[in-house]
Amino acid sequence: VPPEAEADDGEDAPQQNTDFIFEPDPARILEDLLPFSVKHTMYRLLLEAAAGEQIARRVAMKLATDNAGELTRFYTGKYNRERQASITQQIMEIVGGAEALD
């Protein structure tokens, strides 16, 4: 438990100065900080735009890679089915020719 604050009659308390002195004056501070703030905001926006572009490129490349994989699987399966059908057809022709000779 923190100790209770002693009652202060105000005689020994230091005077609080509510007037602040700005060095340089507030107008000069604003004059210097405003261009800096604008430059900083513009730089941040440029960085965010560049990051957004990179993210969009990565997403597009990922989708293209996924699509290429799907197409590869589809056409590989189609090729294998056609190849198997051709082999089956050739075997049927050989067997049919052998039966015709008997």
Backbone bond lengths (Angstrom), bond angles and torsions (degrees), N, CA, C in turn:
res aa  C-N    CA-C-N  psi(-1)  N-CA   C-N-CA  omega(-1)  CA-C   N-CA-C  phi
1 V - - - 1.454 - - 1.525 106.98 -
2 P 1.336 117.02 125.46 1.466 118.96 -179.53 1.520 110.60 -69.72
3 P 1.313 116.52 148.39 1.471 119.15 179.11 1.519 110.56 -66.17
4 E 1.298 115.04 148.86 1.457 120.59 178.93 1.524 109.34 -68.44
5 A 1.310 115.37 143.71 1.461 119.56 176.98 1.523 108.56 -72.29
6 E 1.298 114.80 136.10 1.460 118.96 179.76 1.521 109.44 -73.31
7 A 1.284 114.42 145.48 1.458 118.82 177.88 1.516 108.39 -65.59
8 D 1.312 115.07 131.38 1.464 119.93 -176.58 1.516 108.02 -110.61
9 D 1.291 114.36 124.69 1.454 117.57 -179.94 1.520 111.68 -84.60
10 G 1.336 117.59 -5.32 1.447 120.87 174.74 1.500 114.56 93.30
11 E 1.316 118.08 -10.53 1.460 118.86 -177.56 1.516 111.90 -74.89
12 D 1.347 117.08 -40.73 1.458 120.00 -176.62 1.533 112.86 -91.85
13 A 1.321 117.81 -8.42 1.465 121.14 -176.45 1.521 109.79 -72.48
14 P 1.341 116.78 138.83 1.468 118.52 177.73 1.521 109.96 -69.98
15 Q 1.274 115.04 147.83 1.456 121.08 179.21 1.529 108.95 -72.53
16 Q 1.343 116.56 133.11 1.456 120.25 175.88 1.512 108.43 -92.50
17 N 1.303 114.79 129.03 1.452 120.56 179.39 1.524 107.73 -96.63
18 T 1.312 117.24 116.92 1.460 120.97 -179.40 1.514 112.10 -91.59
19 D 1.301 117.82 -3.95 1.460 121.09 177.18 1.521 108.52 -91.09
20 F 1.336 115.43 126.67 1.457 120.35 178.60 1.511 109.09 -107.00
21 I 1.295 114.50 143.23 1.459 120.17 176.54 1.524 106.99 -108.80
22 F 1.302 116.02 119.91 1.456 120.96 178.14 1.512 108.94 -94.89
23 E 1.308 115.79 130.79 1.460 120.91 176.72 1.499 107.69 -120.41
24 P 1.203 125.02 112.15 1.468 129.85 -7.31 1.525 111.01 -70.71
25 D 1.305 115.81 -177.37 1.461 119.25 -175.53 1.540 111.07 -67.38
26 P 1.324 117.91 160.34 1.470 121.66 -176.49 1.530 113.80 -56.24
27 A 1.314 118.26 -35.07 1.469 120.50 179.37 1.528 110.47 -64.45
28 R 1.314 116.66 -40.87 1.472 121.17 179.35 1.534 110.35 -67.59
29 I 1.325 116.88 -39.77 1.466 120.39 177.74 1.524 109.66 -61.61
30 L 1.329 116.50 -46.57 1.461 120.63 178.68 1.521 110.80 -62.36
31 E 1.316 116.05 -40.50 1.468 121.13 179.56 1.529 111.27 -61.73
32 D 1.325 117.38 -36.09 1.466 121.24 179.75 1.525 112.29 -82.01
33 L 1.320 117.39 -38.52 1.461 120.48 -174.70 1.522 113.84 -80.54
34 L 1.312 118.33 -29.21 1.457 120.27 -177.78 1.529 112.40 -62.55
35 P 1.344 119.88 -49.56 1.471 118.56 176.76 1.531 112.14 -61.95
36 F 1.323 116.78 -38.15 1.465 119.97 177.88 1.522 110.52 -61.77
37 S 1.323 116.26 -43.03 1.462 120.65 179.95 1.526 111.07 -63.90
38 V 1.316 116.99 -42.02 1.469 120.60 178.88 1.523 110.26 -64.97
39 K 1.340 117.36 -44.92 1.467 121.00 178.73 1.523 110.78 -61.64
40 H 1.314 116.30 -43.00 1.466 120.85 179.84 1.526 110.69 -63.08
41 T 1.324 117.02 -43.62 1.464 120.90 179.25 1.523 110.86 -63.71
42 M 1.327 117.18 -43.30 1.468 120.57 178.85 1.527 110.77 -64.09
43 Y 1.317 117.15 -42.16 1.469 120.92 179.34 1.528 110.51 -63.13
44 R 1.327 116.56 -42.55 1.466 120.68 178.42 1.519 110.55 -62.53
45 L 1.331 117.45 -41.65 1.461 120.70 178.59 1.523 111.41 -64.33
46 L 1.331 116.85 -39.90 1.469 120.08 177.34 1.521 110.97 -64.17
47 L 1.324 117.06 -41.91 1.468 120.03 177.90 1.526 111.12 -63.77
48 E 1.315 117.11 -42.23 1.462 120.15 179.00 1.520 111.16 -65.09
49 A 1.330 117.40 -38.40 1.465 120.61 178.02 1.524 110.46 -65.49
50 A 1.330 116.96 -42.58 1.468 120.25 178.54 1.520 110.74 -64.38
51 A 1.316 116.78 -41.39 1.468 120.04 178.24 1.527 110.42 -65.00
52 G 1.312 117.23 -40.81 1.466 120.99 177.55 1.517 111.96 -62.16
53 E 1.335 116.18 -39.69 1.466 120.05 177.47 1.523 110.84 -63.58
54 Q 1.324 116.81 -43.83 1.465 120.23 179.30 1.526 111.12 -63.94
55 I 1.313 117.25 -40.11 1.462 120.60 178.31 1.522 110.04 -63.88
56 A 1.337 116.89 -43.41 1.467 120.25 179.19 1.526 110.79 -62.16
57 R 1.332 116.89 -39.89 1.469 119.95 178.15 1.519 111.24 -64.65
58 R 1.322 116.52 -42.73 1.473 119.78 179.98 1.521 111.05 -63.46
59 V 1.328 116.49 -41.59 1.464 120.17 179.22 1.525 110.02 -64.25
60 A 1.341 116.88 -43.81 1.466 120.34 179.49 1.524 110.85 -62.67
61 M 1.327 116.85 -41.89 1.463 120.03 179.27 1.526 110.87 -66.11
62 K 1.323 117.76 -38.72 1.466 121.26 178.52 1.517 110.17 -63.74
63 L 1.335 116.94 -44.42 1.463 120.30 179.00 1.524 111.27 -64.63
64 A 1.339 117.22 -39.59 1.464 120.39 178.12 1.525 110.76 -64.86
65 T 1.316 117.20 -40.64 1.468 121.09 178.36 1.520 110.86 -64.04
66 D 1.327 116.69 -44.69 1.465 120.32 178.36 1.526 111.01 -62.23
67 N 1.330 116.69 -42.49 1.458 121.03 179.73 1.528 110.81 -64.98
68 A 1.326 117.50 -40.71 1.467 120.84 178.13 1.524 110.64 -63.27
69 G 1.318 117.38 -39.00 1.463 120.85 177.26 1.521 111.86 -63.08
70 E 1.335 116.04 -42.54 1.467 119.87 178.44 1.523 110.91 -64.52
71 L 1.338 116.93 -43.03 1.462 119.89 178.60 1.520 111.41 -63.78
72 T 1.328 117.40 -39.16 1.466 121.05 178.53 1.525 110.29 -62.06
73 R 1.314 116.77 -46.27 1.472 119.81 178.55 1.529 111.37 -62.58
74 F 1.323 117.17 -42.40 1.460 121.18 -179.40 1.524 110.95 -62.50
75 Y 1.339 116.88 -50.84 1.465 119.84 -176.01 1.524 112.42 -72.79
76 T 1.318 117.67 -29.70 1.470 119.82 174.68 1.524 109.84 -64.91
77 G 1.314 117.15 -44.53 1.466 120.97 177.22 1.518 111.77 -62.70
78 K 1.325 115.90 -43.12 1.467 120.18 179.29 1.527 110.47 -63.48
79 Y 1.321 117.71 -43.61 1.468 122.06 178.73 1.526 110.47 -61.22
80 N 1.329 116.54 -45.29 1.468 120.09 -179.23 1.530 111.53 -63.94
81 R 1.329 117.78 -39.08 1.470 120.19 178.04 1.525 111.05 -65.62
82 E 1.327 116.86 -43.05 1.471 120.60 178.78 1.529 110.67 -64.78
83 R 1.309 116.09 -41.81 1.470 120.75 178.83 1.524 110.36 -62.29
84 Q 1.324 116.24 -45.25 1.466 120.12 179.33 1.527 110.85 -63.99
85 A 1.319 117.53 -39.67 1.469 120.62 178.01 1.526 110.64 -63.56
86 S 1.331 116.87 -39.64 1.467 120.87 178.36 1.525 111.01 -64.69
87 I 1.327 116.71 -44.20 1.473 120.77 179.33 1.525 109.80 -63.29
88 T 1.327 116.81 -43.19 1.470 120.71 179.00 1.525 110.22 -62.26
89 Q 1.323 116.94 -41.69 1.470 121.10 178.81 1.526 110.62 -62.66
90 Q 1.330 117.99 -42.68 1.468 120.94 179.25 1.528 111.03 -64.21
91 I 1.325 117.18 -41.62 1.471 120.50 178.57 1.527 109.83 -63.39
92 M 1.330 117.27 -42.23 1.469 120.80 178.88 1.528 110.73 -61.94
93 E 1.337 117.71 -38.88 1.463 120.93 178.81 1.525 110.89 -66.97
94 I 1.332 116.99 -40.79 1.471 120.81 179.05 1.525 109.94 -64.43
95 V 1.328 117.18 -46.60 1.467 121.18 179.88 1.528 109.78 -63.90
96 G 1.307 118.01 -41.66 1.473 121.62 178.90 1.517 111.46 -63.97
97 G 1.331 117.07 -40.23 1.470 120.88 177.91 1.513 111.28 -66.84
98 A 1.340 117.50 -38.63 1.466 121.20 179.59 1.521 110.15 -67.28
99 E 1.319 118.09 -38.06 1.461 121.12 178.77 1.525 110.89 -69.33
100 A 1.327 117.73 -32.28 1.464 121.16 179.50 1.521 110.73 -69.19
101 L 1.345 117.45 -30.53 1.458 120.94 179.15 1.520 111.36 -73.54
102 D 1.293 119.90 -25.89 1.468 122.27 -178.84 1.465 111.80 -76.30
